[in-house]
């Protein structure tokens, strides 16, 4: 791997300030771009929810207003 001297110098200073090594910074970066991101707990919960029983051809806007009218007695 070839890295411009000024970039390497600045990276070494950055690593020293952060209490790590350039190798660890590079490894962490490679991990971040090659490993799938962990899904948050919220996404896991959403995935576990049952799918709503709605006709895929239904007009959702119309259904919304009909339910709202029922709720408020229109």
C-alpha positions in Angstrom: 0.0 0.0 0.0 1.4 3.4 -0.9 0.4 6.5 1.1 1.5 10.0 0.5 4.1 11.1 3.1 2.2 14.1 4.4 -1.0 12.0 4.8 0.9 9.3 6.7 2.5 11.9 8.9 -0.9 13.4 9.8 -2.4 10.0 10.3 0.3 9.0 12.7 -0.3 12.2 14.7 -4.0 11.5 14.7 -3.5 7.9 15.8 -1.1 9.0 18.6 -3.7 11.5 19.9 -6.4 8.8 19.8 -4.2 6.2 21.6 -4.2 3.8 18.7 -2.0 2.8 15.7 -2.2 3.5 12.0 -2.7 -0.2 11.4 -5.7 -0.3 13.7 -7.2 2.7 12.0 -6.8 1.1 8.6 -8.2 -2.2 9.8 -11.2 -0.5 11.4 -11.8 1.4 8.2 -11.7 -1.7 6.1 -14.0 -3.5 8.5 -16.5 -0.6 8.3 -16.7 -0.8 4.5 -16.6 -4.6 4.1 -18.8 -5.9 6.9 -22.6 -5.6 6.9 -23.8 -3.0 9.3 -25.5 -4.3 12.4 -29.2 -3.5 12.4 -30.5 -1.6 15.4 -32.9 -3.1 17.8 -35.7 -1.0 16.4 -35.3 -2.6 12.9 -35.3 -6.0 14.5 -38.5 -5.3 16.3 -40.1 -3.9 13.1 -39.1 -7.1 11.3 -40.9 -9.2 13.9 -44.2 -7.3 13.6 -46.9 -9.2 11.8 -47.7 -7.9 8.3 -51.0 -6.0 8.1 -53.8 -7.7 6.3 -54.5 -5.0 3.7 -55.5 -5.7 0.1 -52.5 -4.5 -2.1 -55.0 -3.0 -4.5 -56.7 -1.0 -1.8 -56.7 2.8 -1.8 -54.9 3.5 1.5 -55.8 7.2 1.5 -59.5 6.3 1.1 -59.3 3.7 3.9 -57.7 6.2 6.2 -60.4 8.8 5.7 -63.2 6.1 6.1 -61.7 5.0 9.4 -61.2 8.6 10.6 -64.9 9.3 9.7 -66.0 6.2 11.7 -64.0 7.3 14.7 -65.4 10.8 14.8 -68.9 9.9 13.6 -69.0 11.6 10.3 
